[in-house]
Every structure is written in C-alpha cells, then in structure tokens.
C-alpha cells in the first residue's frame, strides 16, 4: 500500500512540475517566465519588446519613446525595463494571456498586445500610443507595488490614473469628460468599491459603452481630486498605495477627509456643474 501511495505521489509531483513548466512557457504564466520561446527579442533604451515570430511589427521605437512621458506624469521611474509582448495570432494570445482585452498589464509590469488591437490601430479605430500609455501606467505602478500589493491596489484608481494620464477620455469608445458628467448627472454611477467585484453586475447603467464610461468616471474622479487637493497630494496618495493597501486610512491622512465624503462631494460637484451648464 505504501508503495502505491508513493507511486501516485511521484506521479502527482511530475504532473505538477510539467503543468507549471507548461504554464510558464505556453500558458497563463507566460509573461512571468524567464525563458521566452517563439519570440524575437528587441532590447531598447527603455523597453524590451518581444515579437512573436512571423509577425511584422515596426512600432518598437514608438513604444520606447513613451516611457519618459509616463515617468514624468507619475513622477516615478520604472525599476526595470518593462517587457512588451506582441502576438501574431489570437490563439496564442488567448492561450498565454489572463485577459481577453486588447491589451493587458500583468502584475510584474509586463504588457501583452493582442493581434486584433494592432488591426484596430491600422483601421484607425484606436490609437496605439494612448492604449500603451494606459497599460504602461499600470506597469509602472505594478513594479513599485510588487506582485502581491499590485493585485490589491484599488482597481478604480488604477484605471482612473491610466485613463487620465493617457488623455484617453474622448477617444475611440471613451466618452469625453463633458459626456461622462452628463451620464453621471442622469443617474449613471459605478461605486468604485463595486468595480471588479460581484457587485458590479448589480449596477445598471444607461450609457452607450459600459466599460469605457466606468473608466472615464474614475478618470473624472482623479481629475477632481487633483484639482481639489493638488497634484502633489494626489501623487503622494498614488505612491503610498503602492506600499499599503488601506486606501481609506491613507486617503484620510493625506486629504484630511473621509473617502466616502469625497465620493459624495464628487457626485454633488458633477450635478452642480451640469445644472449650471443647462441653465
């Protein structure tokens, strides 16, 4: 009996090792792998770009030029060169990405680009620079947070900073600041703490594009915080959250007010703005 148990334990160990190795090389852990198979590596001054073999990608220098812009806005420097993965086909992307989105930033700071995103760029539907600035904003904060804290960083703030810093409002499917204000004044509002939780689906929104609106709502909150509390205080808040997950405690310490009060003040401000504009 002991021999049988030992045999199955050995098989389980072998299977586990093979599964982990496969996940790093060809599965969802791919961006965390120190060994990259099937991609050409191009190291630049600020980034390392991996292009899946067979793909003709020529925007490497454009990617590299974005890093100083991102560091300047966040007043943070990348701790290491972010790795950017460009995929040739959808099958490989779905196999190796944890997200079905056009772009995805992993918690270690690496970024993956889907093949259909590049097709949308060619058709003029999205702007590669704007979307990459969005994802590289995540990448920068993830690097300074570390993998565990990055997974706990307030999701609403992460997206709000990315949209705001990339000037994404009013582009592609994202409503402008003015349109976002109108939507909120009409009663559309995603509670930030519901975002990316089971409660998110309970919120009904009468907007043209649900996710772009939500992202722009959070970008408007970032804009409001910066204008009300100052850029210096906001950046301090952003950076402190890379070290500590207690958002409400840090919010109170830096801004001298409760997080819930801020949310209510923001909604009141938006409604007042819309009331004045409609007179």
C-alpha positions as YAML, in Angstrom:
chain: A
units: angstrom
residues:
- id: 1
  name: UNK
  ca: [0.00, 0.00, 0.00]
- id: 2
  name: UNK
  ca: [2.80, 2.40, 0.87]
- id: 3
  name: UNK
  ca: [4.41, 1.70, -2.50]
- id: 4
  name: UNK
  ca: [1.17, 2.54, -4.30]
- id: 5
  name: UNK
  ca: [0.81, 5.80, -2.39]
- id: 6
  name: UNK
  ca: [4.44, 6.68, -3.06]
- id: 7
  name: UNK
  ca: [3.96, 5.91, -6.74]
- id: 8
  name: UNK
  ca: [0.93, 8.19, -7.03]
- id: 9
  name: UNK
  ca: [2.73, 10.96, -5.11]
- id: 10
  name: UNK
  ca: [5.62, 10.73, -7.56]
- id: 11
  name: UNK
  ca: [3.21, 10.89, -10.50]
- id: 12
  name: UNK
  ca: [1.43, 13.87, -8.95]
- id: 13
  name: UNK
  ca: [4.73, 15.66, -8.40]
- id: 14
  name: UNK
  ca: [5.82, 15.03, -12.00]
- id: 15
  name: UNK
  ca: [2.46, 16.18, -13.34]
- id: 16
  name: UNK
  ca: [2.57, 19.33, -11.20]
- id: 17
  name: UNK
  ca: [6.08, 20.19, -12.39]
- id: 18
  name: UNK
  ca: [5.15, 19.61, -16.04]
- id: 19
  name: UNK
  ca: [2.00, 21.72, -15.64]
- id: 20
  name: UNK
  ca: [3.93, 24.61, -14.08]
- id: 21
  name: UNK
  ca: [6.62, 24.45, -16.77]
- id: 22
  name: UNK
  ca: [3.97, 24.39, -19.49]
- id: 23
  name: UNK
  ca: [2.15, 27.34, -17.87]
- id: 24
  name: UNK
  ca: [5.33, 29.41, -17.87]
- id: 25
  name: UNK
  ca: [6.29, 28.54, -21.44]
- id: 26
  name: UNK
  ca: [2.93, 28.35, -23.20]
- id: 27
  name: UNK
  ca: [0.18, 29.11, -20.64]
- id: 28
  name: UNK
  ca: [-1.20, 31.92, -18.49]
- id: 29
  name: UNK
  ca: [2.08, 32.40, -16.59]
- id: 30
  name: UNK
  ca: [3.94, 33.15, -19.82]
- id: 31
  name: UNK
  ca: [4.80, 36.81, -19.05]
- id: 32
  name: UNK
  ca: [6.37, 35.70, -15.75]
- id: 33
  name: UNK
  ca: [8.67, 33.21, -17.46]
- id: 34
  name: UNK
  ca: [12.43, 33.89, -17.59]
- id: 35
  name: UNK
  ca: [12.56, 31.81, -20.80]
- id: 36
  name: UNK
  ca: [10.69, 33.12, -23.85]
- id: 37
  name: UNK
  ca: [10.14, 30.69, -26.71]
- id: 38
  name: UNK
  ca: [8.87, 31.62, -30.18]
- id: 39
  name: UNK
  ca: [9.51, 35.36, -29.90]
- id: 40
  name: UNK
  ca: [12.23, 37.65, -31.22]
- id: 41
  name: UNK
  ca: [13.71, 39.90, -28.53]
- id: 42
  name: UNK
  ca: [14.50, 43.55, -29.22]
- id: 43
  name: UNK
  ca: [16.04, 45.42, -26.31]
- id: 44
  name: UNK
  ca: [15.80, 49.20, -26.49]
- id: 45
  name: UNK
  ca: [16.87, 52.05, -24.22]
- id: 46
  name: UNK
  ca: [13.70, 51.91, -22.10]
- id: 47
  name: UNK
  ca: [11.86, 48.70, -23.01]
- id: 48
  name: UNK
  ca: [12.32, 45.12, -24.15]
- id: 49
  name: UNK
  ca: [9.94, 44.18, -26.97]
- id: 50
  name: UNK
  ca: [9.20, 40.54, -27.77]
- id: 51
  name: UNK
  ca: [7.61, 39.92, -31.18]
- id: 52
  name: UNK
  ca: [6.07, 36.57, -31.95]
- id: 53
  name: UNK
  ca: [7.90, 35.04, -34.90]
- id: 54
  name: UNK
  ca: [6.14, 35.62, -38.18]
- id: 55
  name: UNK
  ca: [4.73, 38.99, -37.12]
- id: 56
  name: UNK
  ca: [5.90, 42.15, -38.87]
- id: 57
  name: UNK
  ca: [5.80, 44.77, -36.13]
- id: 58
  name: UNK
  ca: [7.60, 48.07, -36.68]
- id: 59
  name: UNK
  ca: [6.46, 50.30, -33.81]
- id: 60
  name: UNK
  ca: [9.25, 49.44, -31.35]
- id: 61
  name: UNK
  ca: [10.73, 52.94, -31.22]
- id: 62
  name: UNK
  ca: [7.28, 54.46, -30.63]
- id: 63
  name: UNK
  ca: [6.84, 52.20, -27.61]
- id: 64
  name: UNK
  ca: [10.23, 53.15, -26.25]
- id: 65
  name: UNK
  ca: [9.54, 56.88, -26.57]
- id: 66
  name: UNK
  ca: [6.51, 56.63, -24.26]
- id: 67
  name: UNK
  ca: [8.46, 55.69, -21.14]
- id: 68
  name: UNK
  ca: [9.78, 59.23, -20.31]
- id: 69
  name: UNK
  ca: [6.25, 60.64, -20.71]
- id: 70
  name: UNK
  ca: [4.82, 58.10, -18.30]
- id: 71
  name: UNK
  ca: [7.59, 58.59, -15.75]
- id: 72
  name: UNK
  ca: [7.14, 62.37, -15.91]
- id: 73
  name: UNK
  ca: [3.39, 62.26, -15.27]
- id: 74
  name: UNK
  ca: [3.63, 59.79, -12.38]
- id: 75
  name: UNK
  ca: [6.87, 61.27, -11.03]
- id: 76
  name: UNK
  ca: [8.15, 57.71, -10.75]
- id: 77
  name: UNK
  ca: [10.80, 55.80, -12.67]
- id: 78
  name: UNK
  ca: [10.49, 52.25, -13.90]
- id: 79
  name: UNK
  ca: [12.50, 49.94, -11.68]
- id: 80
  name: UNK
  ca: [13.36, 47.78, -14.69]
- id: 81
  name: UNK
  ca: [12.66, 47.86, -18.39]
- id: 82
  name: UNK
  ca: [9.07, 46.69, -18.94]
- id: 83
  name: UNK
  ca: [8.71, 43.76, -21.31]
- id: 84
  name: UNK
  ca: [6.17, 44.20, -24.12]
- id: 85
  name: UNK
  ca: [4.86, 41.11, -25.90]
- id: 86
  name: UNK
  ca: [3.39, 41.45, -29.40]
- id: 87
  name: UNK
  ca: [1.34, 38.44, -30.52]
- id: 88
  name: UNK
  ca: [0.96, 37.22, -34.09]
- id: 89
  name: UNK
  ca: [-2.32, 35.29, -33.72]
- id: 90
  name: UNK
  ca: [-5.34, 35.25, -31.44]
- id: 91
  name: UNK
  ca: [-4.94, 31.61, -30.45]
- id: 92
  name: UNK
  ca: [-1.52, 32.23, -28.89]
- id: 93
  name: UNK
  ca: [-2.75, 35.39, -27.20]
- id: 94
  name: UNK
  ca: [-5.74, 33.69, -25.58]
- id: 95
  name: UNK
  ca: [-3.56, 30.79, -24.55]
- id: 96
  name: UNK
  ca: [-0.96, 32.97, -22.83]
- id: 97
  name: UNK
  ca: [-2.92, 35.98, -21.58]
- id: 98
  name: UNK
  ca: [-5.08, 36.13, -18.45]
- id: 99
  name: UNK
  ca: [-7.28, 38.71, -20.17]
- id: 100
  name: UNK
  ca: [-9.35, 38.79, -23.35]
- id: 101
  name: UNK
  ca: [-8.84, 42.56, -23.61]
- id: 102
  name: UNK
  ca: [-6.90, 44.23, -26.40]
- id: 103
  name: UNK
  ca: [-4.02, 44.95, -24.03]
- id: 104
  name: UNK
  ca: [-3.17, 43.58, -20.61]
- id: 105
  name: UNK
  ca: [-0.64, 44.61, -17.97]
- id: 106
  name: UNK
  ca: [0.48, 41.79, -15.69]
- id: 107
  name: UNK
  ca: [1.27, 42.32, -12.02]
- id: 108
  name: UNK
  ca: [5.02, 42.01, -12.68]
- id: 109
  name: UNK
  ca: [4.82, 45.01, -15.03]
- id: 110
  name: UNK
  ca: [4.89, 43.15, -18.36]
- id: 111
  name: UNK
  ca: [2.40, 44.11, -21.08]
- id: 112
  name: UNK
  ca: [0.84, 41.96, -23.79]
- id: 113
  name: UNK
  ca: [-0.65, 43.28, -27.04]
- id: 114
  name: UNK
  ca: [-3.31, 41.32, -28.91]
- id: 115
  name: UNK
  ca: [-3.20, 40.95, -32.70]
- id: 116
  name: UNK
  ca: [-6.70, 42.40, -33.10]
- id: 117
  name: UNK
  ca: [-5.63, 45.55, -31.25]
- id: 118
  name: UNK
  ca: [-2.99, 46.17, -33.91]
- id: 119
  name: UNK
  ca: [-5.60, 45.58, -36.61]
- id: 120
  name: UNK
  ca: [-7.80, 48.22, -34.96]
- id: 121
  name: UNK
  ca: [-4.82, 50.58, -34.94]
- id: 122
  name: UNK
  ca: [-4.37, 50.08, -38.68]
- id: 123
  name: UNK
  ca: [-8.07, 50.80, -39.26]
- id: 124
  name: UNK
  ca: [-7.77, 53.99, -37.21]
- id: 125
  name: UNK
  ca: [-10.24, 52.80, -34.57]
- id: 126
  name: UNK
  ca: [-7.81, 53.13, -31.65]
- id: 127
  name: UNK
  ca: [-4.54, 54.95, -31.03]
- id: 128
  name: UNK
  ca: [-1.62, 52.68, -30.16]
- id: 129
  name: UNK
  ca: [0.16, 55.39, -28.15]
- id: 130
  name: UNK
  ca: [-2.88, 56.14, -25.98]
- id: 131
  name: UNK
  ca: [-3.57, 52.49, -25.21]
- id: 132
  name: UNK
  ca: [0.07, 51.75, -24.46]
- id: 133
  name: UNK
  ca: [0.34, 54.77, -22.18]
- id: 134
  name: UNK
  ca: [-2.69, 53.39, -20.35]
- id: 135
  name: UNK
  ca: [-1.15, 49.94, -19.90]
- id: 136
  name: UNK
  ca: [2.32, 51.26, -19.08]
- id: 137
  name: UNK
  ca: [0.77, 53.37, -16.33]
- id: 138
  name: UNK
  ca: [-0.41, 50.08, -14.81]
- id: 139
  name: UNK
  ca: [3.01, 48.57, -15.44]
- id: 140
  name: UNK
  ca: [4.82, 51.36, -13.60]
- id: 141
  name: UNK
  ca: [2.58, 51.17, -10.53]
- id: 142
  name: UNK
  ca: [2.73, 47.37, -10.54]
- id: 143
  name: UNK
  ca: [6.53, 47.50, -10.49]
- id: 144
  name: UNK
  ca: [6.52, 49.82, -7.49]
- id: 145
  name: UNK
  ca: [3.86, 47.77, -5.70]
- id: 146
  name: UNK
  ca: [5.24, 44.29, -6.19]
- id: 147
  name: UNK
  ca: [3.12, 41.39, -7.43]
- id: 148
  name: UNK
  ca: [1.09, 40.84, -4.24]
- id: 149
  name: UNK
  ca: [0.36, 44.51, -3.46]
- id: 150
  name: UNK
  ca: [-0.30, 45.18, -7.17]
- id: 151
  name: UNK
  ca: [-3.19, 42.71, -7.03]
- id: 152
  name: UNK
  ca: [-4.64, 44.68, -4.09]
- id: 153
  name: UNK
  ca: [-4.19, 48.18, -5.49]
- id: 154
  name: UNK
  ca: [-7.62, 49.92, -5.71]
- id: 155
  name: UNK
  ca: [-8.84, 48.89, -9.16]
- id: 156
  name: UNK
  ca: [-10.87, 52.07, -9.70]
- id: 157
  name: UNK
  ca: [-7.87, 54.29, -9.00]
- id: 158
  name: UNK
  ca: [-5.56, 52.21, -11.17]
- id: 159
  name: UNK
  ca: [-7.89, 52.63, -14.15]
- id: 160
  name: UNK
  ca: [-8.66, 56.25, -13.38]
- id: 161
  name: UNK
  ca: [-4.97, 57.16, -13.33]
- id: 162
  name: UNK
  ca: [-4.33, 55.23, -16.55]
- id: 163
  name: UNK
  ca: [-7.18, 56.89, -18.48]
- id: 164
  name: UNK
  ca: [-6.40, 60.35, -17.10]
- id: 165
  name: UNK
  ca: [-2.64, 60.15, -17.70]
- id: 166
  name: UNK
  ca: [-3.11, 58.81, -21.25]
- id: 167
  name: UNK
  ca: [-5.65, 61.53, -22.16]
- id: 168
  name: UNK
  ca: [-7.99, 58.72, -23.16]
- id: 169
  name: UNK
  ca: [-11.31, 60.46, -22.49]
- id: 170
  name: UNK
  ca: [-12.99, 61.49, -25.73]
- id: 171
  name: UNK
  ca: [-11.09, 58.98, -27.88]
- id: 172
  name: UNK
  ca: [-12.34, 55.81, -29.58]
- id: 173
  name: UNK
  ca: [-15.26, 54.48, -27.49]
- id: 174
  name: UNK
  ca: [-14.42, 56.52, -24.40]
- id: 175
  name: UNK
  ca: [-16.80, 59.39, -23.64]
- id: 176
  name: UNK
  ca: [-15.39, 62.86, -23.14]
- id: 177
  name: UNK
  ca: [-15.26, 64.45, -19.71]
- id: 178
  name: UNK
  ca: [-18.35, 66.51, -20.58]
- id: 179
  name: UNK
  ca: [-20.29, 63.44, -21.75]
- id: 180
  name: UNK
  ca: [-19.21, 61.49, -18.67]
- id: 181
  name: UNK
  ca: [-20.51, 64.32, -16.47]
- id: 182
  name: UNK
  ca: [-23.84, 64.20, -18.31]
- id: 183
  name: UNK
  ca: [-24.12, 60.45, -17.82]
- id: 184
  name: UNK
  ca: [-23.43, 60.80, -14.08]
- id: 185
  name: UNK
  ca: [-25.90, 63.67, -13.71]
- id: 186
  name: UNK
  ca: [-28.51, 61.42, -15.35]
- id: 187
  name: UNK
  ca: [-28.01, 58.88, -12.57]
- id: 188
  name: UNK
  ca: [-25.33, 56.64, -14.04]
- id: 189
  name: UNK
  ca: [-22.69, 55.84, -11.46]
- id: 190
  name: UNK
  ca: [-20.46, 52.89, -10.65]
- id: 191
  name: UNK
  ca: [-19.47, 52.82, -6.96]
- id: 192
  name: UNK
  ca: [-15.67, 52.49, -7.08]
- id: 193
  name: UNK
  ca: [-15.65, 49.75, -4.44]
- id: 194
  name: UNK
  ca: [-18.01, 47.64, -6.58]
- id: 195
  name: UNK
  ca: [-15.65, 47.72, -9.55]
- id: 196
  name: UNK
  ca: [-14.30, 44.28, -10.47]
- id: 197
  name: UNK
  ca: [-16.36, 42.58, -7.76]
- id: 198
  name: UNK
  ca: [-19.57, 40.55, -7.94]
- id: 199
  name: UNK
  ca: [-21.50, 43.70, -7.01]
- id: 200
  name: UNK
  ca: [-20.50, 45.41, -10.26]
- id: 201
  name: UNK
  ca: [-23.12, 43.47, -12.23]
- id: 202
  name: UNK
  ca: [-25.86, 44.77, -9.89]
- id: 203
  name: UNK
  ca: [-25.37, 48.31, -11.16]
- id: 204
  name: UNK
  ca: [-27.44, 49.13, -14.24]
- id: 205
  name: UNK
  ca: [-26.06, 51.87, -16.48]
- id: 206
  name: UNK
  ca: [-27.86, 53.66, -19.30]
- id: 207
  name: UNK
  ca: [-24.78, 54.56, -21.31]
- id: 208
  name: UNK
  ca: [-23.56, 53.79, -24.81]
- id: 209
  name: UNK
  ca: [-20.47, 51.81, -23.80]
- id: 210
  name: UNK
  ca: [-20.45, 50.46, -20.25]
- id: 211
  name: UNK
  ca: [-16.76, 49.81, -19.55]
- id: 212
  name: UNK
  ca: [-15.43, 52.96, -21.26]
- id: 213
  name: UNK
  ca: [-17.92, 55.02, -19.23]
- id: 214
  name: UNK
  ca: [-16.83, 53.38, -15.98]
- id: 215
  name: UNK
  ca: [-13.16, 54.02, -16.76]
- id: 216
  name: UNK
  ca: [-13.91, 57.65, -17.62]
- id: 217
  name: UNK
  ca: [-15.96, 58.07, -14.43]
- id: 218
  name: UNK
  ca: [-12.87, 57.06, -12.47]
- id: 219
  name: UNK
  ca: [-10.67, 59.35, -14.58]
- id: 220
  name: UNK
  ca: [-13.02, 62.22, -13.71]
- id: 221
  name: UNK
  ca: [-12.59, 61.35, -10.03]
- id: 222
  name: UNK
  ca: [-8.82, 61.55, -10.46]
- id: 223
  name: UNK
  ca: [-9.22, 64.90, -12.23]
- id: 224
  name: UNK
  ca: [-11.46, 66.16, -9.39]
- id: 225
  name: UNK
  ca: [-9.02, 65.03, -6.70]
- id: 226
  name: UNK
  ca: [-6.09, 66.72, -8.42]
- id: 227
  name: UNK
  ca: [-7.98, 69.99, -8.81]
- id: 228
  name: UNK
  ca: [-9.37, 69.98, -5.26]
- id: 229
  name: UNK
  ca: [-6.37, 68.65, -3.36]
- id: 230
  name: UNK
  ca: [-3.43, 69.48, -5.62]
- id: 231
  name: UNK
  ca: [-1.24, 67.34, -7.83]
- id: 232
  name: UNK
  ca: [1.42, 66.89, -5.12]
- id: 233
  name: UNK
  ca: [-1.04, 65.42, -2.64]
- id: 234
  name: UNK
  ca: [-2.62, 63.22, -5.27]
- id: 235
  name: UNK
  ca: [0.72, 61.75, -6.36]
- id: 236
  name: UNK
  ca: [1.58, 61.13, -2.73]
- id: 237
  name: UNK
  ca: [-1.71, 59.25, -2.36]
- id: 238
  name: UNK
  ca: [-0.98, 57.23, -5.52]
- id: 239
  name: UNK
  ca: [2.51, 56.28, -4.34]
- id: 240
  name: UNK
  ca: [1.53, 55.47, -0.76]
- id: 241
  name: UNK
  ca: [-0.96, 52.92, -2.03]
- id: 242
  name: UNK
  ca: [1.93, 51.05, -3.64]
- id: 243
  name: UNK
  ca: [3.15, 50.34, -0.10]
- id: 244
  name: UNK
  ca: [-0.07, 49.94, 1.90]
- id: 245
  name: UNK
  ca: [-3.46, 48.54, 0.89]
- id: 246
  name: UNK
  ca: [-5.56, 50.55, 3.40]
- id: 247
  name: UNK
  ca: [-6.95, 53.05, 0.94]
- id: 248
  name: UNK
  ca: [-9.38, 54.78, 3.31]
- id: 249
  name: UNK
  ca: [-6.76, 55.28, 6.02]
- id: 250
  name: UNK
  ca: [-4.24, 56.76, 3.58]
- id: 251
  name: UNK
  ca: [-6.95, 58.92, 2.00]
- id: 252
  name: UNK
  ca: [-7.83, 60.44, 5.37]
- id: 253
  name: UNK
  ca: [-4.19, 61.03, 6.31]
- id: 254
  name: UNK
  ca: [-3.32, 62.81, 3.06]
- id: 255
  name: UNK
  ca: [-6.51, 64.69, 2.23]
- id: 256
  name: UNK
  ca: [-7.88, 65.20, 5.75]
- id: 257
  name: UNK
  ca: [-11.30, 63.92, 4.78]
- id: 258
  name: UNK
  ca: [-13.12, 60.61, 4.59]
- id: 259
  name: UNK
  ca: [-13.12, 58.60, 1.36]
- id: 260
  name: UNK
  ca: [-16.93, 58.33, 1.45]
- id: 261
  name: UNK
  ca: [-17.23, 62.11, 1.82]
- id: 262
  name: UNK
  ca: [-15.06, 62.52, -1.27]
- id: 263
  name: UNK
  ca: [-17.35, 60.25, -3.29]
- id: 264
  name: UNK
  ca: [-20.43, 62.20, -2.25]
- id: 265
  name: UNK
  ca: [-18.73, 65.55, -2.90]
- id: 266
  name: UNK
  ca: [-17.69, 64.39, -6.36]
- id: 267
  name: UNK
  ca: [-21.24, 63.40, -7.34]
- id: 268
  name: UNK
  ca: [-22.61, 66.68, -5.98]
- id: 269
  name: UNK
  ca: [-19.94, 68.64, -7.89]
- id: 270
  name: UNK
  ca: [-20.81, 66.90, -11.16]
- id: 271
  name: UNK
  ca: [-24.54, 67.52, -10.74]
- id: 272
  name: UNK
  ca: [-23.92, 71.18, -9.88]
- id: 273
  name: UNK
  ca: [-21.76, 71.55, -13.00]
- id: 274
  name: UNK
  ca: [-24.48, 70.06, -15.16]
- id: 275
  name: UNK
  ca: [-27.14, 72.26, -13.56]
- id: 276
  name: UNK
  ca: [-25.10, 75.38, -14.37]
- id: 277
  name: UNK
  ca: [-24.40, 74.20, -17.94]
- id: 278
  name: UNK
  ca: [-28.09, 73.54, -18.58]
- id: 279
  name: UNK
  ca: [-29.29, 76.98, -17.49]
...
